[in-house]
């Protein structure tokens, strides 16, 4: 039995474009072709795709995945055993990082004017004002801070849920680009970084390219923000920073190179 590229994309939850890319770089070459020349995937091809997606979920770059899967000294059972060990270790690490992730999320939401009940409903067991004093000390004399305070004071619980959903969607989009091996200075990645900048401007404060590059550096240098992005996908903090720098350079920001 063989499967079309569309069927395989549906099975695996990936895009047809991703499968085409894997074929083009020799990572997953379908075992057959239809009479019309269309790709046809065998059960063995599906097994290999499963291994690829396991390794990609674990953060392995595509070239390293290819080297691992094409190693003649390693059989499929060894791959499954290794992936189980890595996934188990990752689960443990993510559990340890959960508190840090929540802290990083809270640091993005300073100045929320909600009742205590609403705060805990939206954010769980942690106080979103925990780092308010730190934020005010670092940025309290800036117009960006004052603008953010003015905007956030007017937001309702529904506003914050909408903002959270939009930001989550942007992060998922950037994480998908990283997973597909799209370079941080590619058009898609820079466009996603631009949407990230515009989101901040629309919902928090005017975020010029210079400010945006500073944020990108903070995502890498501040362990709370790094933990937040690494929990979404390993390597995402650096990838987003590099996409932000590339986008700033594309828009004429001198010195902004990844």
C-alpha positions in Angstrom: 0.0 0.0 0.0 1.2 3.5 -0.8 0.0 6.9 0.1 -0.1 10.3 -1.6 1.8 13.3 -0.3 -1.5 14.9 0.8 -2.5 11.8 2.8 0.9 11.6 4.5 0.7 15.3 5.4 -2.7 14.6 7.0 -1.4 11.6 8.9 1.6 13.3 10.2 0.2 16.8 10.8 2.8 18.4 8.6 2.5 20.5 5.5 2.9 19.2 1.9 5.6 21.8 1.5 7.5 20.3 4.4 7.4 16.8 2.7 8.5 18.3 -0.6 11.4 20.0 1.3 12.4 16.7 2.9 12.4 15.0 -0.5 14.4 17.8 -2.1 17.2 17.5 0.5 17.2 13.7 0.5 15.9 13.3 4.1 12.7 11.5 3.1 12.6 10.4 -0.5 9.3 8.6 -1.3 9.7 5.0 -2.4 7.5 5.3 -5.5 5.8 7.5 -8.0 2.4 7.3 -9.6 2.0 7.0 -13.4 1.5 10.8 -13.4 4.8 11.3 -11.5 3.3 12.1 -8.1 5.0 11.1 -4.9 3.8 7.8 -3.3 4.9 6.9 0.2 5.3 3.3 1.5 4.9 2.1 5.1 8.7 2.2 5.4 8.6 5.8 4.3 6.0 6.5 7.0 8.3 4.8 9.6 11.2 7.0 8.6 9.0 10.1 8.7 7.9 9.2 12.3 11.6 9.0 13.3 12.3 12.3 11.6 9.4 14.0 13.5 10.5 12.5 16.8 14.0 13.9 16.3 12.7 17.3 15.1 10.5 17.6 18.2 13.6 17.0 20.2 15.2 19.9 18.5 17.7 18.1 16.3 18.6 20.1 13.1 17.7 18.4 9.8 21.3 17.6 8.8 21.9 15.8 12.1 18.6 13.9 11.8 19.7 12.7 8.3 23.1 11.6 9.7 21.5 9.7 12.6 18.9 7.9 10.4 21.4 7.0 7.7 24.0 5.6 10.2 24.4 1.9 9.1 25.5 1.0 12.6 22.1 2.0 14.1 18.9 0.0 13.7 15.3 1.3 14.1 15.0 -0.2 17.6 18.0 1.8 18.7 16.4 5.0 17.4 13.2 4.3 19.3 15.1 3.5 22.5 17.2 6.7 22.2 14.2 8.8 21.4 12.3 7.4 24.4 15.2 8.3 26.7 15.5 11.8 25.2 11.7 12.4 25.5 11.6 11.2 29.1 14.5 13.5 30.0 12.8 16.4 28.2 9.5 15.8 30.0 11.4 16.0 33.3 13.2 19.1 32.2 10.0 20.8 31.1 8.3 20.0 34.4 11.2 21.7 36.2 11.0 24.7 33.8 7.2 25.1 34.2 7.6 27.6 37.1 10.2 29.6 35.1 7.9 29.7 32.1 5.0 31.1 34.1 7.3 33.7 35.6 8.5 34.8 32.2 4.9 35.0 31.0 4.0 37.1 34.0 6.8 39.5 33.3 5.1 40.3 30.0 1.9 41.2 31.6 2.8 43.9 34.1 0.1 46.4 35.2 -2.9 44.3 34.7 -6.0 45.9 36.3 -8.0 42.8 37.2 -9.6 41.6 40.5 -7.6 39.0 42.5 -10.1 36.4 41.4 -9.6 37.3 37.7 -5.8 37.3 38.1 -5.8 33.7 39.4 -8.3 32.6 36.8 -6.2 33.9 33.9 -2.7 33.1 35.3 -3.1 30.2 37.7 -1.4 30.3 41.1 1.1 33.0 40.4 0.7 36.8 40.9 1.3 38.6 37.6 2.4 41.7 39.5 5.3 39.8 41.0 7.9 41.6 38.9 6.2 44.9 38.7 8.7 46.6 40.9 11.6 45.3 38.9 10.1 46.4 35.6 9.3 49.9 37.0 12.9 50.2 38.3 14.4 49.2 34.9 12.0 51.0 32.5 9.8 53.3 34.7 11.2 56.5 33.3 10.6 55.5 29.7 7.7 56.5 27.4 7.3 52.9 26.4 6.7 51.9 30.0 4.2 54.8 30.5 2.4 53.9 27.3 2.2 50.2 28.3 0.8 51.2 31.6 -1.9 53.3 30.0 -2.9 50.6 27.6 -2.9 47.7 30.1 -4.9 49.6 32.6 -7.8 49.7 30.1 -7.7 46.0 29.2 -10.4 43.6 30.4 -10.0 39.9 31.1 -11.3 39.2 27.6 -8.8 41.6 26.1 -5.9 39.8 27.8 -7.2 36.4 26.6 -7.3 37.7 23.1 -3.8 39.2 23.4 -2.5 35.9 24.8 -4.0 33.9 22.0 -2.5 36.2 19.3 0.9 36.1 20.9 0.7 32.3 21.2 -0.1 32.1 17.5 2.9 34.2 16.6 5.2 32.0 18.7 3.7 28.9 17.2 4.4 30.3 13.7 8.0 31.1 14.5 8.4 27.7 16.2 7.1 26.0 13.0 9.6 27.9 10.9 12.4 26.7 13.1 11.1 23.1 13.0 11.1 23.2 9.2 14.7 24.4 9.1 13.8 27.8 7.6 16.8 30.2 8.1 16.2 33.0 10.5 17.1 35.5 7.7 14.6 34.0 5.2 11.6 36.1 4.2 9.2 34.0 6.1 11.1 34.3 9.3 11.6 38.1 9.0 7.9 38.5 8.2 7.1 36.6 11.4 9.5 38.8 13.3 7.8 41.9 11.8 4.4 40.6 12.9 5.9 40.1 16.4 7.1 43.7 16.5 3.7 45.0 15.2 1.9 43.0 17.8 3.9 44.7 20.6 3.2 48.1 19.1 -0.5 47.4 18.8 -1.0 46.0 22.3 1.7 47.4 24.5 3.9 50.3 23.3 5.5 51.7 20.2 8.2 49.2 19.4 10.6 50.6 16.8 13.2 48.4 15.3 15.9 49.5 17.7 13.7 48.6 20.6 12.8 45.3 19.0 16.4 44.3 18.6 16.9 45.0 22.3 14.0 42.8 23.2 15.5 40.0 21.0 18.7 40.2 22.9 16.9 40.1 26.2 15.1 36.9 25.1 18.5 35.3 25.0 20.3 37.0 27.9 17.5 36.9 30.5 17.0 33.3 31.6 13.3 33.8 32.4 12.5 34.8 28.8 14.9 32.1 27.4 13.0 29.5 29.5 9.7 30.7 28.1 10.8 30.3 24.5 12.8 27.1 25.0 9.7 25.5 26.4 7.9 26.2 23.2 10.7 24.8 21.1 14.4 24.2 21.8 16.5 26.9 20.2 13.5 29.3 19.7 15.0 32.1 21.8 18.1 32.4 19.6 16.1 31.8 16.4 13.6 34.6 17.2 16.4 36.9 18.2 18.2 36.3 14.9 15.0 36.8 12.9 14.4 40.1 14.7 17.9 41.2 13.9 17.5 40.2 10.3 14.2 42.0 10.0 15.7 45.1 11.5 18.5 45.0 9.0 16.1 44.5 6.2 14.3 47.7 7.3 17.4 49.8 7.5 18.4 49.4 11.1 22.2 49.8 11.0 24.3 47.3 13.0 21.3 44.8 13.2 22.8 41.7 11.8 22.2 38.1 13.2 
